[in-house]
Structures are given as structure tokens and as C-alpha cells.
């Protein structure tokens, strides 16, 4: 990357944080600093390099998308991962959120249904020196029970309805970020396990994001 293009990317990253993220009620300095530090343009398909910092869902291939920066930031702020947390990410995608989560936590288990995206993300994270991640190829639409329970779960695609398996795979005190519903009415939720059989739910914001690969549609009601 040339000095000029590197400078342009740094300016675009600064603008993203200050104009998109901070203005969307993300005030956690850890998150802001991390978004400044991690070069989002390195996780975007070459054809979309020019919109790496745009407030949009960026196509990754295989019908999957990279979430807008402000949604990523709000999810991280709500989840509040710390250096002792074990994290499950459902939908590795480009690996961008994976690196952000890994930077904030002890270990990340990330699951990707697409073999192509799984391999690309693995290579990208290895090249960037990210070591505290276990990359799994498989269907995470009902979580990843073999490695559970988790302190944090981040679901990167929307679900038509809440999948109970995600809640069950949280430790007591664990937090789940998930977007539930159908366009144009989807709701981002923070679900916290407050007891062995008790959870609290906080509505964070309304949004529309692509559906999670492998998520099941509810069966229609028939009289």
C-alpha cells in the first residue's frame, strides 16, 4: 500500500469512528481505540475496497455480508468482552469482528458455514498474527455446543425468531448479542443469563441486517 493510500485509509477510519460510530452512542473508549487501530480495509473484498468504511452491508460472497461499522461497534459495546472471557462468534465472515473480539477477550471460537469464507478468514487472521482464535467450519445456527458454555456470544446475522440454544450456551453472567425479526422490523437484543434458568433481555436498537446462514424460518401457522 502506498503512503498516499495508507493515509487515505487512516483518514477514512478516523471519519468512520468519529462520524458513524461515536455519533451512534458508542462512547466506550476501548472500542473506539480498537476501531481506530484495526484496518477494516484489509478485511474487505478487493472489489469493495472503496467502501470499506461506508455505513453499509458489504457483500463477502456466498450470499454473506460484512456488517456496517456502527452495528459492529454497538454490539461490542453492549457485550463488553474482557480479558478473561471465552467468546463464541457465529458467522466468521471476513474475520474483522473476529479480530476485534479476540483483541478484547481471552479466546474466541468462531464458526463459519461457508468453506470459502472460513479459509479466507483463517488465512487473514493468521497473517495478522491473531492466535487466540479457534476457527470452525460448520453450521452455527444453533450455537456451538461442544465448546460451551461461553461468557459472550455474538451472532452476526439476523434470526427470524430467537433460537433458545444460544441462551442455553451462556454461562451465568454471560451476554448474547442477536438481531431478531424480519425486514423491515428487526431488533438488536442483549440477552444476559442472570441465573441457571433465568435471562434478562434489553432492546438495543432497531436495524436490518442479512439473515444468518442456516437459520430456520418458522413454520407457517395452519388452521
C-alpha positions as CSV (number, residue, x, y, z in Angstrom):
1,X,0.0,0.0,0.0
2,X,1.4,3.4,-0.9
3,X,1.9,6.2,1.6
4,X,-0.9,8.1,0.0
5,X,-3.4,5.2,0.1
6,X,-2.4,4.4,3.6
7,X,-3.0,8.0,4.6
8,X,-6.4,7.9,2.9
9,X,-7.4,4.7,4.7
10,X,-6.4,6.2,8.1
11,X,-8.5,9.3,7.4
12,X,-11.4,7.1,6.3
13,X,-11.0,5.1,9.5
14,X,-11.0,8.2,11.6
15,X,-14.1,9.5,9.9
16,X,-15.8,6.2,10.4
17,X,-15.2,6.3,14.2
18,X,-16.0,10.0,14.6
19,X,-18.9,10.4,12.2
20,X,-20.6,7.0,12.3
21,X,-19.7,5.2,15.5
22,X,-19.3,7.9,18.1
23,X,-22.5,9.6,17.0
24,X,-24.4,6.3,17.4
25,X,-23.9,6.3,21.2
26,X,-20.7,4.3,21.2
27,X,-18.6,6.0,23.9
28,X,-16.6,3.1,25.2
29,X,-13.0,4.3,24.6
30,X,-11.7,0.7,24.3
31,X,-14.0,0.1,21.4
32,X,-13.2,3.5,19.7
33,X,-9.4,2.9,20.1
34,X,-9.7,-0.6,18.7
35,X,-11.7,0.5,15.7
36,X,-9.0,3.2,15.0
37,X,-6.3,0.5,15.3
38,X,-7.7,-2.4,13.1
39,X,-7.5,-1.7,9.4
40,X,-11.0,-2.6,8.1
41,X,-9.9,-2.3,4.5
42,X,-7.8,-5.4,4.9
43,X,-10.9,-7.5,5.5
44,X,-13.0,-6.3,2.6
45,X,-13.1,-8.0,-0.8
46,X,-10.9,-6.1,-3.3
47,X,-13.9,-5.1,-5.4
48,X,-15.4,-3.2,-2.4
49,X,-12.2,-1.6,-1.1
50,X,-13.6,1.8,-1.9
51,X,-16.5,1.4,0.5
52,X,-14.6,-0.4,3.3
53,X,-15.6,2.3,5.8
54,X,-19.1,3.0,4.4
55,X,-22.2,2.6,6.6
56,X,-23.5,-0.4,4.6
57,X,-23.6,-4.2,4.5
58,X,-20.7,-5.2,2.2
59,X,-21.0,-8.4,0.2
60,X,-18.5,-11.1,1.0
61,X,-19.6,-13.8,-1.4
62,X,-21.6,-17.0,-0.8
63,X,-24.6,-14.8,0.0
64,X,-23.0,-13.3,3.1
65,X,-22.2,-9.8,4.2
66,X,-19.9,-7.7,6.4
67,X,-21.9,-5.7,9.0
68,X,-21.8,-1.9,9.0
69,X,-19.2,-0.4,11.4
70,X,-21.8,1.2,13.7
71,X,-23.6,-2.1,14.2
72,X,-20.3,-3.9,15.0
73,X,-19.4,-1.1,17.5
74,X,-22.7,-1.2,19.3
75,X,-22.6,-4.9,19.6
76,X,-19.1,-4.8,21.1
77,X,-20.1,-2.1,23.5
78,X,-23.2,-4.0,24.6
79,X,-21.3,-7.3,25.0
80,X,-18.4,-5.7,26.9
81,X,-15.9,-8.5,26.4
82,X,-13.0,-8.6,28.8
83,X,-9.6,-10.3,29.0
84,X,-11.0,-13.3,30.9
85,X,-13.9,-14.0,28.6
86,X,-14.4,-17.0,26.3
87,X,-16.4,-15.8,23.2
88,X,-18.5,-17.6,20.6
89,X,-18.9,-15.7,17.2
90,X,-21.5,-17.2,14.9
91,X,-20.6,-16.2,11.4
92,X,-16.9,-15.5,10.9
93,X,-17.4,-13.7,7.6
94,X,-14.3,-11.7,6.7
95,X,-12.8,-12.2,10.2
96,X,-13.0,-8.5,11.0
97,X,-15.3,-8.8,14.0
98,X,-13.3,-11.9,15.0
99,X,-10.1,-9.9,15.4
100,X,-11.9,-7.2,17.3
101,X,-13.4,-9.8,19.7
102,X,-10.0,-11.5,20.0
103,X,-8.3,-8.2,20.9
104,X,-10.7,-7.8,23.8
105,X,-11.1,-11.3,25.2
106,X,-9.2,-14.4,26.2
107,X,-10.3,-16.7,23.4
108,X,-12.7,-16.7,20.5
109,X,-14.4,-19.7,19.0
110,X,-15.8,-18.6,15.6
111,X,-18.0,-20.7,13.3
112,X,-18.5,-20.2,9.6
113,X,-20.8,-22.2,7.3
114,X,-19.1,-21.1,4.0
115,X,-15.9,-23.1,3.4
116,X,-14.5,-20.3,1.2
117,X,-15.1,-17.6,3.8
118,X,-13.7,-19.9,6.6
119,X,-10.5,-20.5,4.7
120,X,-10.1,-16.8,3.7
121,X,-10.7,-15.6,7.3
122,X,-8.3,-18.2,8.7
123,X,-5.5,-17.1,6.3
124,X,-6.2,-13.4,7.0
125,X,-6.1,-13.8,10.8
126,X,-3.0,-15.9,10.7
127,X,-1.3,-13.3,8.6
128,X,-2.3,-10.6,11.0
129,X,-0.9,-12.6,14.0
130,X,-4.2,-13.3,15.7
131,X,-3.6,-16.5,17.7
132,X,-6.3,-16.7,20.4
133,X,-9.0,-17.9,17.9
134,X,-10.4,-21.3,17.1
135,X,-11.8,-21.3,13.6
136,X,-14.6,-23.9,13.0
137,X,-16.2,-24.8,9.7
138,X,-19.8,-25.7,10.3
139,X,-23.4,-24.6,10.9
140,X,-23.6,-22.4,14.0
141,X,-27.3,-21.6,13.6
142,X,-27.9,-23.3,16.9
143,X,-24.7,-22.2,18.5
144,X,-21.6,-24.4,19.0
145,X,-22.4,-26.6,22.0
146,X,-19.2,-28.7,22.0
147,X,-17.2,-25.7,23.3
148,X,-19.9,-24.2,25.5
149,X,-20.6,-22.5,27.9
150,X,-19.4,-19.0,26.8
151,X,-19.1,-15.7,28.5
152,X,-20.0,-13.9,25.3
153,X,-21.9,-14.9,22.2
154,X,-22.1,-12.6,19.1
155,X,-24.5,-13.7,16.3
156,X,-23.5,-11.8,13.1
157,X,-26.7,-12.5,11.0
158,X,-30.3,-11.9,11.9
159,X,-32.7,-14.7,13.1
160,X,-36.4,-14.8,12.2
161,X,-37.0,-15.7,15.8
162,X,-34.9,-16.3,18.9
163,X,-33.0,-19.6,19.0
164,X,-33.1,-20.9,22.6
165,X,-29.8,-22.8,22.1
166,X,-27.9,-19.6,22.2
167,X,-29.2,-18.6,25.6
168,X,-28.5,-22.1,26.9
169,X,-24.9,-21.9,25.9
170,X,-24.2,-18.9,28.0
171,X,-22.5,-19.1,31.4
172,X,-24.4,-17.4,34.2
173,X,-23.5,-13.7,33.8
174,X,-22.9,-14.3,30.1
175,X,-24.1,-11.9,27.4
176,X,-25.6,-12.6,24.0
177,X,-25.9,-10.1,21.1
178,X,-28.5,-11.1,18.5
179,X,-30.7,-9.4,15.9
180,X,-34.2,-10.9,15.7
181,X,-37.1,-10.4,13.3
182,X,-37.7,-9.8,9.6
183,X,-37.2,-6.8,7.4
184,X,-38.2,-4.0,7.8
185,X,-38.7,-4.7,11.5
186,X,-35.6,-6.2,13.2
187,X,-34.5,-5.6,16.8
188,X,-31.0,-5.9,18.2
189,X,-31.1,-7.5,21.6
190,X,-28.7,-8.0,24.5
191,X,-29.6,-11.1,26.5
192,X,-27.9,-11.8,29.8
193,X,-28.1,-15.0,31.7
194,X,-28.8,-14.0,35.3
195,X,-29.4,-17.5,36.7
196,X,-29.4,-21.2,35.9
197,X,-32.9,-20.8,34.4
198,X,-33.3,-17.0,34.1
199,X,-32.3,-14.4,31.4
200,X,-32.9,-10.7,31.1
201,X,-33.4,-9.0,27.7
202,X,-32.5,-5.4,26.7
203,X,-33.6,-3.9,23.4
204,X,-30.6,-2.0,22.0
205,X,-31.8,-0.6,18.7
206,X,-33.7,-1.3,15.5
207,X,-31.8,-2.3,12.4
208,X,-32.0,-4.5,9.3
209,X,-29.1,-6.9,8.6
210,X,-28.9,-10.0,6.4
211,X,-30.1,-13.3,7.8
212,X,-27.7,-15.8,9.4
213,X,-26.8,-18.6,7.0
214,X,-28.5,-21.8,8.1
215,X,-31.1,-20.1,10.2
216,X,-34.5,-21.8,10.0
217,X,-37.7,-19.9,9.1
218,X,-40.6,-20.5,11.4
219,X,-43.2,-22.9,10.0
220,X,-46.4,-21.0,9.0
221,X,-49.4,-21.4,11.2
222,X,-52.1,-23.5,9.5
223,X,-55.6,-23.9,10.9
